[in-house]
Amino acid sequence: MPVERSRGFWHLAVGTVFYVMIVGGMADYVEPGTRIAAHLGFWLLIGLAFLVSAARERRHDWAPRARWPWIAAAVGGAVTVEVLIVTLGSPAIIIGAVVLLALGAFFLMLVG
């Protein structure tokens, strides 16, 4: 059975949204150094996922995909977290995350 390439960057987008929810929600309750460590860990995980994706492309002789979504997720996720923390604060981010997760669960129950 041939290995098929995934369609789109849904895993990357969902992972970035979860990162924003978690780090944004914990920001007021942890030291700034912990937030910095979370950003660095996120960038490391994005980099590792990119390397795995590039290795799969080479191994299966697939045409290369766009590389910009990986950089956009890494930088955009970190910037989004910091902007939300400054403008809204952690309690509002937590409430927004709960609402977003409830809507996502409702959607998944509808389709699946």
DSSP file (Angstrom, degrees, kcal/mol; ACC not computed):
  #  RESIDUE AA STRUCTURE BP1 BP2  ACC     N-H-->O    O-->H-N    N-H-->O    O-->H-N    TCO  KAPPA ALPHA  PHI   PSI    X-CA   Y-CA   Z-CA
    1    1 A M              0   0    0      0, 0.0     2,-0.1     0, 0.0     0, 0.0   0.000 360.0 360.0 360.0 127.0    0.0    0.0    0.0
    2    2 A P        -     0   0    0      0, 0.0     2,-0.4     0, 0.0     0, 0.0  -0.408 360.0-114.5 -73.0 146.2    1.5    3.3   -1.0
    3    3 A V        -     0   0    0     -2,-0.1     2,-0.3    57,-0.0     0, 0.0  -0.655  32.5-149.3 -79.3 129.0    2.1    6.0    1.7
    4    4 A E        -     0   0    0     -2,-0.4     2,-0.2     1,-0.0    -1,-0.0  -0.782  12.0-119.4-103.7 146.4   -0.1    9.0    1.1
    5    5 A R        -     0   0    0     -2,-0.3     2,-0.0     1,-0.1    -1,-0.0  -0.537  34.1-107.6 -78.1 143.7    0.8   12.6    2.0
    6    6 A S        -     0   0    0     -2,-0.2     2,-0.8     1,-0.1    -1,-0.1  -0.351  32.4-114.3 -68.4 154.7   -1.5   14.4    4.4
    7    7 A R  S    S-     0   0    0     -2,-0.0     3,-0.4     2,-0.0    -1,-0.1  -0.825  70.3 -28.7 -97.3 110.8   -3.7   17.1    3.0
    8    8 A G  S    S-     0   0    0     -2,-0.8     3,-0.2     1,-0.2    -2,-0.1  -0.254  83.3 -69.2  86.9-170.9   -2.8   20.5    4.3
    9    9 A F  S  > S+     0   0    0      1,-0.1     4,-2.2     2,-0.1    -1,-0.2  -0.241  76.1 131.7-116.9  40.5   -1.3   21.8    7.5
   10   10 A W  H  > S+     0   0    0     -3,-0.4     4,-2.8     1,-0.2     5,-0.3   0.886  72.4  52.6 -64.8 -40.0   -4.2   21.0    9.9
   11   11 A H  H  > S+     0   0    0      1,-0.2     4,-2.3     2,-0.2    -1,-0.2   0.912 110.9  48.0 -62.4 -40.9   -1.9   19.4   12.5
   12   12 A L  H  > S+     0   0    0      2,-0.2     4,-2.0     1,-0.2    -2,-0.2   0.914 113.4  46.8 -65.0 -44.1    0.3   22.4   12.5
   13   13 A A  H  X S+     0   0    0     -4,-2.2     4,-2.2     2,-0.2    -2,-0.2   0.920 113.9  46.9 -66.3 -44.4   -2.6   24.8   12.9
   14   14 A V  H  X S+     0   0    0     -4,-2.8     4,-2.4     1,-0.2     5,-0.2   0.908 112.0  51.0 -65.8 -41.3   -4.3   22.9   15.6
   15   15 A G  H  X S+     0   0    0     -4,-2.3     4,-2.1    -5,-0.3    -1,-0.2   0.885 110.3  49.7 -62.0 -38.8   -1.0   22.4   17.5
   16   16 A T  H  X S+     0   0    0     -4,-2.0     4,-2.3     2,-0.2    -2,-0.2   0.897 110.1  50.0 -67.6 -40.5   -0.4   26.2   17.3
   17   17 A V  H  X S+     0   0    0     -4,-2.2     4,-2.3     2,-0.2    -2,-0.2   0.914 111.1  49.2 -64.7 -42.3   -3.9   27.0   18.6
   18   18 A F  H  X S+     0   0    0     -4,-2.4     4,-2.6     2,-0.2     5,-0.2   0.894 109.8  52.5 -63.2 -38.9   -3.5   24.6   21.5
   19   19 A Y  H  X S+     0   0    0     -4,-2.1     4,-2.6     2,-0.2     5,-0.5   0.926 109.2  48.7 -61.2 -45.2   -0.1   26.2   22.3
   20   20 A V  H  X S+     0   0    0     -4,-2.3     4,-1.9     1,-0.2     5,-0.3   0.905 112.5  49.4 -62.4 -41.4   -1.7   29.7   22.3
   21   21 A M  H  X S+     0   0    0     -4,-2.3     4,-1.8     3,-0.2    -2,-0.2   0.937 116.2  40.9 -62.5 -47.2   -4.4   28.4   24.6
   22   22 A I  H  X S+     0   0    0     -4,-2.6     4,-1.6     2,-0.2    -2,-0.2   0.961 120.5  39.2 -70.7 -53.0   -2.1   26.8   27.1
   23   23 A V  H  X S+     0   0    0     -4,-2.6     4,-0.7    -5,-0.2    -3,-0.2   0.889 117.7  49.9 -69.0 -37.9    0.7   29.4   27.3
   24   24 A G  H  < S+     0   0    0     -4,-1.9     3,-0.4    -5,-0.5     4,-0.4   0.882 111.2  50.0 -65.8 -37.4   -1.7   32.3   27.2
   25   25 A G  H  < S+     0   0    0     -4,-1.8     3,-0.2    -5,-0.3    -1,-0.2   0.784 114.8  42.5 -71.7 -27.7   -3.8   30.8   29.9
   26   26 A M  H >X S+     0   0    0     -4,-1.6     3,-1.4     1,-0.2     4,-0.6   0.496  86.6  97.7 -95.3  -3.2   -0.9   30.1   32.2
   27   27 A A  G >< S+     0   0    0     -4,-0.7     3,-0.7    -3,-0.4    -1,-0.2   0.846  83.5  45.6 -60.4 -41.2    0.9   33.5   31.7
   28   28 A D  G 34 S+     0   0    0     -4,-0.4    -1,-0.3     1,-0.2    -2,-0.1   0.608 114.1  51.0 -77.1 -10.2   -0.4   35.3   34.7
   29   29 A Y  G <4 S+     0   0    0     -3,-1.4     2,-0.3     2,-0.1    -1,-0.2   0.399 105.1  54.5-111.5   1.4    0.3   32.4   37.0
   30   30 A V  S << S-     0   0    0     -3,-0.7     5,-0.0    -4,-0.6     0, 0.0  -0.852  89.5 -89.1-130.2 166.6    3.9   31.5   36.2
   31   31 A E    >>  -     0   0    0     -2,-0.3     4,-1.3     1,-0.1     3,-0.9  -0.380  38.0-114.9 -70.1 152.7    7.2   33.3   36.1
   32   32 A P  H 3> S+     0   0    0      0, 0.0     4,-2.2     0, 0.0     5,-0.2   0.828 115.6  62.5 -58.7 -31.4    8.3   35.0   32.8
   33   33 A G  H 3> S+     0   0    0      1,-0.2     4,-2.3     2,-0.2     5,-0.1   0.847  99.6  53.8 -62.9 -32.8   11.2   32.5   32.5
   34   34 A T  H <> S+     0   0    0     -3,-0.9     4,-2.1     2,-0.2    -1,-0.2   0.894 107.8  49.9 -67.4 -39.5    8.7   29.7   32.3
   35   35 A R  H  X S+     0   0    0     -4,-1.3     4,-2.2     2,-0.2    -2,-0.2   0.897 110.0  50.7 -65.1 -39.4    6.9   31.5   29.4
   36   36 A I  H  X S+     0   0    0     -4,-2.2     4,-2.5     1,-0.2    -2,-0.2   0.917 109.8  50.2 -62.9 -42.7   10.2   31.9   27.6
   37   37 A A  H  X S+     0   0    0     -4,-2.3     4,-2.6     1,-0.2    -1,-0.2   0.875 108.6  52.8 -63.0 -36.9   11.0   28.2   28.1
   38   38 A A  H  X S+     0   0    0     -4,-2.1     4,-2.4     2,-0.2    -1,-0.2   0.906 109.2  49.3 -65.1 -40.8    7.5   27.4   26.6
   39   39 A H  H  X S+     0   0    0     -4,-2.2     4,-2.6     2,-0.2    -2,-0.2   0.940 112.9  46.7 -62.4 -46.2    8.3   29.5   23.6
   40   40 A L  H  X S+     0   0    0     -4,-2.5     4,-2.2     1,-0.2    -2,-0.2   0.906 112.5  49.9 -63.9 -40.9   11.7   27.9   23.1
   41   41 A G  H  X S+     0   0    0     -4,-2.6     4,-2.4     2,-0.2    -1,-0.2   0.896 110.6  50.3 -63.3 -40.0   10.1   24.4   23.5
   42   42 A F  H  X S+     0   0    0     -4,-2.4     4,-2.6     2,-0.2    -2,-0.2   0.925 110.6  48.7 -63.1 -45.5    7.4   25.2   21.0
   43   43 A W  H  X S+     0   0    0     -4,-2.6     4,-2.3     1,-0.2    -2,-0.2   0.887 111.0  51.4 -63.2 -37.4   10.0   26.4   18.5
   44   44 A L  H  X S+     0   0    0     -4,-2.2     4,-2.5     2,-0.2    -2,-0.2   0.923 110.9  47.3 -64.1 -44.3   12.0   23.2   19.0
   45   45 A L  H  X S+     0   0    0     -4,-2.4     4,-2.5     2,-0.2    -2,-0.2   0.893 111.6  50.5 -65.2 -39.6    8.9   21.0   18.5
   46   46 A I  H  X S+     0   0    0     -4,-2.6     4,-2.3     2,-0.2    -1,-0.2   0.920 111.4  49.3 -62.8 -42.6    8.0   23.0   15.3
   47   47 A G  H  X S+     0   0    0     -4,-2.3     4,-2.3     2,-0.2    -2,-0.2   0.907 111.5  48.1 -63.2 -42.4   11.6   22.5   14.0
   48   48 A L  H  X S+     0   0    0     -4,-2.5     4,-2.3     2,-0.2    -2,-0.2   0.910 111.4  50.1 -64.9 -41.6   11.6   18.8   14.8
   49   49 A A  H  X S+     0   0    0     -4,-2.5     4,-2.3     1,-0.2    -2,-0.2   0.887 109.8  51.7 -64.0 -37.8    8.2   18.4   13.1
   50   50 A F  H  X S+     0   0    0     -4,-2.3     4,-2.7     2,-0.2    -2,-0.2   0.927 109.6  49.2 -62.9 -44.5    9.5   20.3   10.0
   51   51 A L  H  X S+     0   0    0     -4,-2.3     4,-2.3     1,-0.2    -2,-0.2   0.892 111.1  49.4 -63.7 -39.1   12.6   18.0    9.8
   52   52 A V  H  X S+     0   0    0     -4,-2.3     4,-2.2     2,-0.2    -1,-0.2   0.915 111.9  49.2 -64.4 -42.5   10.4   14.9   10.1
   53   53 A S  H  X S+     0   0    0     -4,-2.3     4,-2.0     2,-0.2    -2,-0.2   0.914 111.9  47.8 -63.4 -43.5    8.1   16.3    7.3
   54   54 A A  H  X S+     0   0    0     -4,-2.7     4,-2.0     1,-0.2    -1,-0.2   0.884 110.9  51.7 -65.7 -37.8   11.1   17.1    5.1
   55   55 A A  H  X S+     0   0    0     -4,-2.3     4,-2.7     1,-0.2    -2,-0.2   0.894 108.5  51.0 -66.1 -38.9   12.6   13.6    5.7
   56   56 A R  H  X S+     0   0    0     -4,-2.2     4,-2.2     2,-0.2     6,-0.2   0.892 107.6  53.8 -64.1 -38.9    9.3   12.0    4.7
   57   57 A E  H  X>S+     0   0    0     -4,-2.0     5,-2.2     1,-0.2     4,-0.5   0.936 113.4  42.1 -59.9 -46.0    9.2   14.0    1.5
   58   58 A R  H ><5S+     0   0    0     -4,-2.0     3,-0.7     3,-0.2    -2,-0.2   0.914 113.5  51.8 -67.6 -42.4   12.7   12.8    0.6
   59   59 A R  H 3<5S+     0   0    0     -4,-2.7    -1,-0.2     1,-0.2    -2,-0.2   0.864 118.8  35.4 -64.5 -37.2   12.1    9.2    1.6
   60   60 A H  H 3<5S-     0   0    0     -4,-2.2    -1,-0.2    -5,-0.2    -2,-0.2   0.335 107.9-120.0-101.2   6.7    8.8    8.9   -0.5
   61   61 A D  T <<5 +     0   0    0     -3,-0.7     2,-0.2    -4,-0.5    -3,-0.2   0.881  54.8 161.1  57.1  42.7   10.0   11.1   -3.4
   62   62 A W      < -     0   0    0     -5,-2.2    -1,-0.2    -6,-0.2     3,-0.1  -0.608  48.2 -98.7 -87.6 153.8    7.2   13.6   -2.9
   63   63 A A        -     0   0    0     -2,-0.2    -1,-0.1     1,-0.1    -5,-0.0  -0.482  51.5 -96.5 -67.3 141.8    7.4   17.1   -4.4
   64   64 A P        -     0   0    0      0, 0.0     2,-0.2     0, 0.0    -1,-0.1  -0.308  39.3-140.8 -62.8 143.0    8.5   19.6   -1.8
   65   65 A R        -     0   0    0      1,-0.2     2,-0.1    -3,-0.1    -8,-0.0  -0.448  35.8 -71.4 -94.1 172.0    5.8   21.5   -0.1
   66   66 A A        -     0   0    0     -2,-0.2    -1,-0.2     1,-0.1     4,-0.1  -0.383  36.9-159.6 -62.1 141.0    5.7   25.2    0.9
   67   67 A R  S >> S+     0   0    0      1,-0.1     4,-1.0     2,-0.1     3,-0.9   0.606  72.8  83.8 -98.7 -15.2    8.0   25.9    3.9
   68   68 A W  H 3> S+     0   0    0      1,-0.2     4,-2.7     2,-0.2     5,-0.2   0.796  77.4  66.3 -65.3 -30.2    6.4   29.2    5.0
   69   69 A P  H 3> S+     0   0    0      0, 0.0     4,-2.2     0, 0.0    -1,-0.2   0.845  99.0  54.2 -61.8 -29.3    3.6   27.6    7.2
   70   70 A W  H <> S+     0   0    0     -3,-0.9     4,-2.1     2,-0.2    -2,-0.2   0.931 112.6  41.5 -68.1 -44.9    6.2   26.2    9.6
   71   71 A I  H  X S+     0   0    0     -4,-1.0     4,-2.7     2,-0.2     5,-0.5   0.901 114.2  53.0 -68.5 -40.4    7.8   29.6   10.2
   72   72 A A  H  X S+     0   0    0     -4,-2.7     4,-2.1     1,-0.2     5,-0.3   0.891 110.4  47.8 -62.6 -39.3    4.4   31.3   10.3
   73   73 A A  H  X S+     0   0    0     -4,-2.2     4,-2.0    -5,-0.2     5,-0.3   0.922 114.3  46.0 -67.6 -43.5    3.2   28.9   13.0
   74   74 A A  H  X S+     0   0    0     -4,-2.1     4,-1.3     2,-0.2    -2,-0.2   0.955 124.4  30.7 -65.7 -50.7    6.4   29.3   15.1
   75   75 A V  H  X S+     0   0    0     -4,-2.7     4,-2.5     2,-0.2     5,-0.2   0.923 121.4  50.4 -75.7 -44.9    6.6   33.1   15.0
   76   76 A G  H  X S+     0   0    0     -4,-2.1     4,-2.5    -5,-0.5    -3,-0.2   0.873 109.0  51.9 -63.4 -38.4    2.8   33.7   14.7
   77   77 A G  H  X S+     0   0    0     -4,-2.0     4,-2.1    -5,-0.3    -1,-0.2   0.929 112.7  44.6 -63.6 -45.3    2.0   31.5   17.7
   78   78 A A  H  X S+     0   0    0     -4,-1.3     4,-2.0    -5,-0.3    -2,-0.2   0.908 115.8  46.5 -66.2 -42.3    4.5   33.2   19.9
   79   79 A V  H  X S+     0   0    0     -4,-2.5     4,-2.5     2,-0.2     5,-0.2   0.908 111.3  52.3 -67.3 -41.1    3.5   36.7   18.8
   80   80 A T  H  X S+     0   0    0     -4,-2.5     4,-2.6    -5,-0.2     5,-0.2   0.914 108.7  50.7 -60.9 -43.7   -0.2   35.8   19.2
   81   81 A V  H  X S+     0   0    0     -4,-2.1     4,-2.3     1,-0.2    -1,-0.2   0.951 112.6  45.3 -58.6 -50.0    0.3   34.6   22.8
   82   82 A E  H  X S+     0   0    0     -4,-2.0     4,-2.2     1,-0.2    -2,-0.2   0.885 113.4  49.2 -65.4 -38.7    2.2   37.7   23.8
   83   83 A V  H  X S+     0   0    0     -4,-2.5     4,-2.5     2,-0.2     5,-0.3   0.918 112.5  48.3 -66.4 -42.8   -0.4   40.1   22.2
   84   84 A L  H  X>S+     0   0    0     -4,-2.6     4,-2.8    -5,-0.2     5,-1.6   0.880 110.6  51.6 -64.9 -37.4   -3.3   38.3   23.8
   85   85 A I  H  <5S+     0   0    0     -4,-2.3    -2,-0.2    -5,-0.2    -1,-0.2   0.932 113.9  43.3 -64.4 -45.0   -1.6   38.4   27.2
   86   86 A V  H  <5S+     0   0    0     -4,-2.2    -2,-0.2    -5,-0.2    -1,-0.2   0.902 123.8  35.1 -68.3 -40.6   -1.0   42.1   27.0
   87   87 A T  H  <5S+     0   0    0     -4,-2.5    -2,-0.2    -5,-0.2    -3,-0.2   0.872 135.9  12.0 -85.4 -37.5   -4.4   43.0   25.6
   88   88 A L  T  <5S-     0   0    0     -4,-2.8     4,-0.3    -5,-0.3    -3,-0.2   0.803  90.0-136.3-111.3 -40.4   -6.7   40.5   27.3
   89   89 A G     >< -     0   0    0     -5,-1.6     4,-1.6     1,-0.1     3,-0.2  -0.116  36.2 -71.3  93.1 162.2   -5.0   38.7   30.2
   90   90 A S  H  > S+     0   0    0      1,-0.2     4,-2.8     2,-0.2     5,-0.2   0.874 124.3  57.4 -63.3 -42.7   -5.0   35.1   31.2
   91   91 A P  H  > S+     0   0    0      0, 0.0     4,-2.2     0, 0.0    -1,-0.2   0.915 109.7  45.9 -58.9 -40.9   -8.5   34.8   32.5
   92   92 A A  H  > S+     0   0    0     -4,-0.3     4,-2.5     2,-0.2    -2,-0.2   0.871 112.3  51.4 -67.6 -35.8  -10.0   36.0   29.2
   93   93 A I  H  X S+     0   0    0     -4,-1.6     4,-2.4     2,-0.2    -1,-0.2   0.898 109.4  50.6 -67.0 -39.9   -7.7   33.6   27.3
   94   94 A I  H  X S+     0   0    0     -4,-2.8     4,-2.3     2,-0.2    -2,-0.2   0.930 111.8  47.0 -63.1 -45.3   -8.8   30.7   29.5
   95   95 A I  H  X S+     0   0    0     -4,-2.2     4,-2.3    -5,-0.2    -2,-0.2   0.922 113.2  48.9 -62.6 -44.0  -12.5   31.6   28.9
   96   96 A G  H  X S+     0   0    0     -4,-2.5     4,-2.6     1,-0.2    -1,-0.2   0.879 110.4  51.6 -62.6 -38.0  -11.9   31.9   25.1
   97   97 A A  H  X S+     0   0    0     -4,-2.4     4,-2.7     2,-0.2    -2,-0.2   0.905 109.4  49.2 -66.0 -41.3  -10.1   28.6   25.1
   98   98 A V  H  X S+     0   0    0     -4,-2.3     4,-2.3     2,-0.2    -2,-0.2   0.921 112.9  47.4 -64.2 -43.1  -12.9   26.8   26.8
   99   99 A V  H  X S+     0   0    0     -4,-2.3     4,-2.4     2,-0.2    -2,-0.2   0.928 113.3  48.3 -62.9 -44.9  -15.5   28.3   24.4
  100  100 A L  H  X S+     0   0    0     -4,-2.6     4,-2.4     1,-0.2    -2,-0.2   0.898 111.9  48.9 -63.6 -41.3  -13.3   27.3   21.4
  101  101 A L  H  X S+     0   0    0     -4,-2.7     4,-2.5     2,-0.2    -1,-0.2   0.887 110.6  51.1 -65.8 -38.5  -12.8   23.8   22.7
  102  102 A A  H  X S+     0   0    0     -4,-2.3     4,-2.4     2,-0.2    -2,-0.2   0.918 111.3  47.4 -64.5 -43.1  -16.5   23.4   23.3
  103  103 A L  H  X S+     0   0    0     -4,-2.4     4,-2.5     2,-0.2    -2,-0.2   0.905 112.3  50.3 -63.8 -40.5  -17.3   24.6   19.8
  104  104 A G  H  X S+     0   0    0     -4,-2.4     4,-2.4     2,-0.2    -2,-0.2   0.905 111.0  48.3 -63.6 -41.3  -14.7   22.2   18.4
  105  105 A A  H  X S+     0   0    0     -4,-2.5     4,-2.1     2,-0.2    -2,-0.2   0.903 111.2  50.8 -65.0 -40.8  -16.1   19.3   20.4
  106  106 A F  H  X S+     0   0    0     -4,-2.4     4,-1.7     2,-0.2    -2,-0.2   0.923 110.9  48.7 -61.6 -44.8  -19.6   20.2   19.1
  107  107 A F  H  X S+     0   0    0     -4,-2.5     4,-2.1     1,-0.2     5,-0.2   0.914 110.3  50.9 -61.5 -43.8  -18.4   20.3   15.5
  108  108 A L  H  X S+     0   0    0     -4,-2.4     4,-1.8     1,-0.2    -1,-0.2   0.860 108.6  52.0 -64.5 -34.2  -16.6   16.9   15.9
  109  109 A M  H  < S+     0   0    0     -4,-2.1    -1,-0.2     1,-0.2    -2,-0.2   0.843 109.4  51.2 -68.8 -31.8  -19.8   15.4   17.3
  110  110 A L  H  < S+     0   0    0     -4,-1.7    -2,-0.2     1,-0.2    -1,-0.2   0.913 121.4  29.4 -69.7 -41.9  -21.7   16.7   14.3
  111  111 A V  H  <        0   0    0     -4,-2.1    -2,-0.2    -5,-0.1    -1,-0.2   0.622 360.0 360.0 -95.8 -13.4  -19.4   15.3   11.7
  112  112 A G     <        0   0    0     -4,-1.8    -3,-0.2    -5,-0.2    -2,-0.1   0.654 360.0 360.0-138.4 360.0  -18.0   12.3   13.2
